[in-house]
Amino acid sequence: MVEKKIVLAILMIIPLFLNGQDLIYKYDNSVIEGLIQEWNYSIVQYIPKDQPNSEPHFLSTHYIDSIRFQNGQFEKFNSLEHHDTGIEQKDRRTYLGIGLLDPVIYTNLRFTYERRFGTGSLALFIPLTIGLEDKVYDSERSLKYRIGLGINFHVPRKQGNSLYVIGFGIYGFSFNLYDYNYNRESINSSKTFISLTNSHSFRIHVNEWLILAPGIDFQLISPSSNGLNYGYPYFWSLRFDILFNL
């Protein structure tokens, strides 16, 4: 009985994938739903959803704001640039950033590098934090360094750039630790940890090349000599990055 239900569920889901459509967003706020046959930066060839047996339609990209493909890929067109004149549009997929809150709240310098995979929703993410202050307690203020490697997922929108980004990564970090002996003398040492981190941020596009990215990081699991520590030595951190879209 259970196997029949599983087969029935699969049969119900399959049509959702088979009937996927591409979405063409025009500058007049209208949307064309159909299957794109071919496209370039000058013209798009497609078959409308409501006319599956018709001849291919053609539409100049001068009228198109963006395209959302059924596989999740997103393509944004620049209305100020005419691609048929031979002027090549720069493919902006690289982001370099710096944390604005980190020096103020955590006395650290934080830099970020992000590279999107094509025009899709996934991106490689590398952060680097350099500690500037030596504190007496275990927190982000006592960081010596932190570097990581992760994947960002830019949640797609029906139109325009993504506003919400979710990230997961593995981070290595070292922080200063103060121990006290029996004579109550402070002994400075450091420990190194590896943790799993989850990040959430909003992307506010000020213009074509400048992005504001407020967000929050969660330290999920960190192994130590005592086993797995949850959120150790700190659980969450506020972020406010400024990103340069290169």
C-alpha positions in Angstrom: 0.0 0.0 0.0 2.8 2.4 0.9 4.6 1.6 -2.4 1.5 2.5 -4.4 1.2 5.8 -2.6 4.9 6.6 -3.4 4.4 5.7 -7.1 1.2 7.9 -7.2 3.1 10.8 -5.6 5.9 10.6 -8.1 3.4 10.5 -11.0 1.7 13.6 -9.6 5.1 15.5 -9.3 6.5 14.6 -12.8 4.0 16.8 -14.7 5.2 19.8 -12.7 8.7 19.4 -14.2 7.5 18.5 -17.6 5.3 21.6 -17.8 8.0 24.0 -16.7 8.0 27.3 -18.5 10.5 30.1 -19.1 9.4 33.6 -18.0 10.2 36.7 -20.0 9.8 40.0 -18.1 9.3 43.1 -20.3 9.9 46.7 -19.4 6.2 47.4 -19.6 5.7 45.1 -16.6 4.1 42.4 -18.7 5.2 38.8 -18.5 5.5 36.2 -21.4 5.3 32.6 -20.4 6.6 30.0 -22.8 9.6 27.9 -24.0 12.7 29.8 -25.2 14.2 28.1 -28.2 17.3 30.3 -28.7 18.4 33.7 -27.4 21.3 36.1 -27.4 21.8 39.7 -26.3 19.9 41.0 -29.3 16.9 38.8 -29.8 14.9 36.0 -28.1 13.1 33.2 -29.9 10.3 31.5 -28.0 7.0 29.6 -28.3 4.2 31.0 -26.1 2.7 28.7 -23.6 -0.9 29.3 -24.8 0.2 28.6 -28.4 2.3 25.4 -28.2 1.9 24.5 -31.8 2.6 28.0 -33.3 5.6 29.1 -35.1 8.5 30.6 -33.0 8.0 34.2 -31.9 10.9 36.7 -31.9 11.3 39.6 -29.4 14.1 42.2 -29.3 16.0 42.4 -26.0 15.4 46.2 -26.1 11.9 45.3 -24.7 13.1 42.7 -22.1 14.1 43.5 -18.6 15.0 39.9 -17.6 14.5 36.2 -18.2 13.8 33.6 -15.6 14.5 30.1 -17.1 12.7 27.1 -15.8 16.0 25.6 -14.5 16.4 28.5 -12.1 18.9 30.5 -14.3 18.3 34.2 -14.3 19.5 36.7 -17.0 19.3 40.4 -16.6 19.4 42.8 -19.5 20.7 46.4 -19.4 18.2 48.8 -21.0 20.9 51.5 -21.3 23.1 49.4 -23.5 22.3 48.2 -27.0 23.9 44.9 -27.6 23.4 44.9 -31.4 25.8 47.8 -31.6 28.7 45.6 -30.7 29.2 47.0 -27.2 29.7 44.0 -24.9 28.0 44.1 -21.5 30.3 43.2 -18.6 29.3 39.9 -16.9 29.2 41.0 -13.2 29.5 37.8 -11.2 32.3 38.7 -8.7 31.7 40.4 -5.4 34.4 41.9 -3.1 33.3 43.2 0.3 34.3 44.5 3.6 32.4 44.4 6.9 31.4 47.8 8.2 30.2 46.6 11.7 33.1 44.3 12.5 35.7 47.0 13.4 33.1 48.8 15.6 31.5 45.9 17.4 34.1 43.1 17.3 37.3 45.1 16.7 38.0 42.9 13.7 38.7 43.4 10.0 36.5 41.3 7.8 36.8 40.8 4.0 34.7 38.7 1.7 35.0 37.2 -1.8 32.1 35.8 -3.7 31.9 34.3 -7.2 28.6 33.3 -8.8 28.4 30.2 -11.0 27.3 31.6 -14.3 23.9 33.4 -14.0 22.5 30.9 -11.6 21.6 31.1 -7.9 24.7 29.5 -6.4 28.0 31.2 -5.5 31.3 30.3 -3.9 31.9 32.3 -0.8 35.2 33.0 1.0 35.4 35.2 4.1 38.5 36.3 6.0 38.6 37.9 9.4 41.7 39.4 11.0 41.5 40.2 14.8 42.7 43.6 16.0 42.1 43.2 19.8 43.2 40.8 22.4 40.3 40.3 24.9 40.2 38.3 28.1 37.1 36.3 27.3 36.2 33.8 24.6 34.1 35.7 22.0 34.4 37.1 18.6 36.3 40.0 20.1 39.1 37.6 21.0 39.5 36.2 17.4 43.0 36.0 16.0 41.7 35.0 12.6 38.9 33.2 10.8 38.7 31.9 7.3 36.1 29.8 5.6 34.8 28.3 2.4 31.1 28.0 1.7 28.2 28.2 -0.8 25.7 31.0 -1.0 22.2 30.5 -2.4 20.7 33.7 -3.9 16.9 33.1 -3.5 15.5 34.0 -7.0 12.8 36.6 -7.5 10.2 36.7 -10.3 11.9 39.9 -11.5 15.1 41.7 -10.7 18.1 40.8 -8.6 17.9 38.5 -5.6 17.2 40.2 -2.3 17.9 37.3 0.1 20.9 35.1 0.4 21.4 32.0 2.5 24.9 30.6 3.1 26.5 27.4 4.5 30.2 27.0 5.1 33.0 25.4 7.0 35.2 27.8 8.9 38.5 27.5 10.7 39.3 30.0 13.4 41.7 30.7 16.2 40.9 32.8 19.2 42.8 34.0 22.3 42.2 32.3 25.5 43.2 33.4 29.0 43.7 30.7 31.7 44.4 31.3 35.3 46.7 29.1 37.4 46.5 28.5 41.1 48.4 31.8 41.7 45.7 33.6 39.8 48.2 34.6 37.2 46.9 35.1 33.7 48.3 32.7 31.1 47.7 33.8 27.5 47.1 31.0 25.0 45.1 30.3 21.8 43.0 27.5 20.5 42.0 26.6 16.9 38.5 25.3 16.0 36.6 24.2 12.9 32.9 25.1 12.8 29.8 24.8 10.5 28.3 28.3 9.9 25.0 29.4 8.5 24.6 32.9 7.3 21.5 35.0 6.2 21.8 38.4 4.5 19.8 40.9 2.4 21.2 42.4 -0.7 20.3 46.0 -1.3 21.5 47.1 -4.7 22.3 50.8 -4.5 23.4 50.9 -8.1 25.0 48.6 -10.7 28.2 48.0 -8.8 27.5 48.8 -5.1 25.5 46.5 -2.8 24.7 46.9 0.9 24.4 43.5 2.7 23.1 43.5 6.3 22.8 40.0 7.9 23.6 37.6 10.6 25.9 34.6 11.0 25.2 31.5 13.1 28.0 29.3 14.4 26.3 25.9 14.4 28.7 23.1 15.5 32.3 23.4 16.6 34.5 20.4 17.6 36.8 20.8 20.6 38.7 18.6 23.1 35.5 18.0 25.0 33.6 16.8 21.9 31.1 18.9 19.9 30.3 22.3 21.1 27.1 24.1 19.9 27.8 27.7 19.1 31.2 27.8 20.8 32.9 30.2 21.5 30.1 32.5 20.2 26.7 31.6 18.8 25.8 34.5 16.4 27.3 37.7 14.9 25.7 40.7 13.3 27.0 41.7 9.8 26.7 44.8 7.6 28.9 44.4 4.6 29.4 46.7 1.6 29.9 44.7 -1.6 31.5 45.9 -4.8 29.9 44.1 -7.8 32.9 43.8 -10.2 
